Amino acid sequence: MVSPDDINSAAARIAGFIRVTPVMKPGPGSFGIAHDLTLKLELLQHAGSFKSRGAFNTLLSLPVPASGVAAASGGNHGAAVAFAARRLGHKARIFVPEISSPAKVDLIRSCGADLVIGGATYSDALAACEAYIRDTGALSIHAYDAEATIAGQGTLGVEWETQSPDLDTVLIAVGGGGLISGIAAWYQRRVKVVGVEPETSRALDAALKAGGPVDVPVSGVAIDSLGARNVFQRVHDIAAAHVDHVVLVPDEAIRQAQARLWAETRLVAEPGGAAALAALLCGAYRPSPGERVGVLVCGSNTTFDKLPV
């Protein structure tokens, strides 16, 4: 298990390399929601998502060989690893599937990484990445199934609690589960942590119901960021101990959340970045009277022409 001490150490380690992202209280009635609502705007992080936290923590805590680093990604993790590697002076090779959005592919290239596009899904990219690591000895930076990654993502919880110490519940979008497991490992059930997954990509929900990791089919509008087929054992065990429950949202609600974020805040969020808000908009999560809810807006790597506005 990743501990709060591990997460505090990660926070100190990466403090000079990441942004402290702001929180926003949009006010009563915003998004048609009557409850006390706080948005954590992690979409303003370096490389457009929370993934930079885990990438920097890994690169700053493990020795990097001359062959550099390698990662498989739907896009956001690859961009974060590429950004962190360039900042720290390391070579990076990033493997992405064909479903990765052009915005994410362009961002990875702009960070100077060697980009390999191939395979239909994230799992295909991961297999190619693992073969490359075996051949070259490059340092593997897994998107979610690694203690350093999870501890790095957990630093978001440290920061958020400092900014919003009175929250009762936080809603977190889930792909492979590194983010929610890091945040849940930090809060230790002092705050209710609720996962939000697309109905068509529900690896954590399936794992918690099965009592262990299982493969699930994946599809939908957020597949390039929330489309992990399996959360693996480490994420499952942390989530089983510290996540309250998982709710599922349809693609239509995710698109609506993207549109509402633009209409009311002028924030451009990718589908996965807007998924947590979708849970409130569609009623998948219904707060109790007086419940103070925090929503993580976790990714911005899309383009305006892709917004459903």
N, C-alpha and C positions, 0 to 999 in steps of 0.2 A: 504494500500500500504506500502511496505517496502521502507524506505527512505534512501538517502545517509548517513544521520546521523546514522541510525540504522546499516548500513554496516560499517561505520567508527568505531562505538562502538564495533562491532563484531571483526573487525580487531585488535583493541587494546586488546580485551579479549583473543583471541586465539594466539596472537603473539608468546608466548613462547612454543606453543604446535605443531605448524605446520612448515613445510619446506617452505622456499622461493624457489619456483621452477624456473629454468632458462628459458630464451628465447634463441632462436637460429635463426640466419639469414643464411639460407642455401646457399644463393648466387644466382646470375643470372642463369637461366636455370635449376635450381634444380627441380626435379619432372616433367620436361618438361614444366615448367611454366615460362613465361617471366616477370611476374609482380614482384614488390617488395614484398617479402614474409617474414613474421616472424612467427615462431612456438613458442607457449607457451607450455612448456613441463611439464604439470601438471600430466602426468602419473608417474612422479618421486615423487609424494606426498606420505606421509605415507599411508600404506594400498593400494597403487597402484592407487589411483584416488582422484579427487577433493572432494569426499564425506567426507573426514576427516574434512574439514573446517566446514561444517554444523553440523557434529556430535559433535565436540568439542564446538562449539558455544552453542548448545543446552544444553550439560551437564554442561557447566560453567555458564549458565545464569538461569537455572531452578533447583528447589530443587529435589533431587533424593531420592525416598523412599527406605526403607530397602529391598523391593522386587526387586529393581534394575530397569533396563531399558529393553525395548523390541522394536524390529523393524522388519518390513517385508521388504524383499529385493530380487532383482534378483541376488544379490551377492556383488556388490561393496559397497552399503550403509551398508549392514550387516557387511562387513569386517571393514568399517570405524567405525561404532558404537562399534563393539567388540574391536577394537584397542583403541579407546578413553576411553571406559569404563574400560579396563584393566589399562590404564595409570593413570586414576583418582581413581581407587580402587572401582569400582562398578560392581555388577553382571549384566550380559547381557544374554538375550535369543533372538535368531535370527531365524526368520521364512523365509525359502526360498522355491521356487517351485522346482519341479523335473527338470525343464529345466536349472537350475543353473549349470554353468560349474564346473567340478571337481577342477579346479585351485581355483575358488572362494570359494567353499565349504571347501577345505583344508586350505585356508587362514583364514577363519572365525574360524575354529577349532583351528588353531595354535595361535589365539589371546585369546583363553580360554573361548569363549562364549559357552553357551548351545545352540546347533543347532537343529532345527526341520525342517526336509525336508518333504514337502507334498503338494499336489495339482499340477495341471498342469501349472498354470500361476501365475504371481505376484499377481493378484487379489485374488486367492485362499489363498496364503500365508498371504496376508493382512487380510483377514477375520479371519483366525486362530489366527493371532497376536492380532487383536482387541478383540477376545473372551478371550484370555489370559489376556489382560490388564484389562478387566472388572472383571475377577475373582480374580486378584491378586493386582490390584492397581499399577502395574509397570508403570514407566514413558514411554509414547509413544514417539518415535522419528520417525516421518514420513519422508519418503525419499524425499518428495518435497512439500507437502501441509502443510507447517508450516512456520510461520514468522522467527523463529530462524534458521531453515534450510536454507531458502532463503537468509537471511542476511549473514549467514556463507559462503554460496557459492559466494555471492557477493563480499566477500573479495578478491577473485581471480581477480576481475575487478580492485580493488584498487591497487593491486600488479602489475598487467599487465600494467596499465596506467603509473605507476612510471617507469617501465622498458622500455616501448615503448610508449612514449607520443605522437608520431606523426602518429599513425594509423588512417586510414579513416574508416576501416571496420573490424569487427571481425566475424569469422564464428564459431558457437557453435553447437555441437551435442545436440539433444534434445531427452530425454526419457519422464520423467514426467514433466520436465520443471523447476525444482528448480534451476538448474545451469543457464540457459539462463535468467530466470526472475531475479535472483540475479545480474547477470552481467549487464543486461539491466537497472535495477533499479539504479545501480551505474552510468552508463554512461549517462542516461537521454537524449539519442539521440545526445549527443556531438560526439559520434562515432556511425556509423551505425552497428547495431547488427542484424545478419542474422542467423536464425535457420536452422539446417540441420537435416532432419529426413529420415529414410529409407522409401522407397515407401510403404512397407508393415507394417509400424508402424508409423502412422502419426497423433497422438492425438492432437498436438498443431496446425498443419495445419488445421485439421478438425474443431477445436474449433474456430479458428480465422475466418474461412469462415462461420461458423454457427452463429457467434455472441455470443457463449457461449460454455461451456464444453459439449462434446458428447462422447459416447462410440464408439470405433473403434475396428475392429479385428486386431490382432497383430500376426506377424510371421517374419521369416527371420533370417539372420545370426547374427544380433545384438540384438535379442529379450531379452537376459538375462540382458542387460543394457539399451536398448532403447525401451523396449516393454511395456510401460504403456498404458493401454486402455483409460485413461481419465486423463487430466491434472488438473481438478478441477477448481473452480472459482477463487481462489487467483492467481494461475499461469496465467490463461487466462487474468485476468484484468491487471496484470502487463505487460504481453506480448502485449496486445492490445494497451497499452499506449506507450510502449517503444521499442518494437521489430519492425524492419523495415519490414521484411517478412520472410517466411519460404520456403526453397527449398527441394525437395525430390530427393533421390539418390537410385539407384538400388543396390542390394547385390553385384553384380559383381564389381561395382565401390568401394565399401567398401573393398572388398578383395584385389583389386588392390592397394588401398591406404595402406593397411597393408603391402603388398609386397614391395611397393616403400619406405615406411618408413624404412623397414629393409635393403633394398638394398642400400639406399643412406645415412642413418644415423645410422644404426645398432640399431635402437630402436624397441623393441617388443611391439606393441600396440594391444590391443584387438579390435574386430570389432567396438564397439561403440566409442572407443578412436580414431579410424582412420576415422570416418564418416565425420568429418568436412573437412578434406583434400580431401575426395572423391568428395565433391561438386566442387572443382576446377578441379580435374582430369577428371571428366566426363562432365564438362561444365554446370552443374546445376546452378553454380554461375559463371558469366563471369565479371571480374573486368573491369572497365573503364580504358582507358590509363592513366598511372601515379598513379592509385589508390594503396594505401598502405594497404595491407591486412594482418591481423593476423589470424592465424589458431590455435585453441585450440586442442592439443592432450591430451585427458583427462583421459585415462585409460590404464593400462598395465596388467590387470589380465587375462592372458592367458599363454600358454606355447609354446615354440618354435615349437614343433611338430604340433601345430595347425595353424601355419602361412601358408598362401598360397604362398609359395616360392619354 
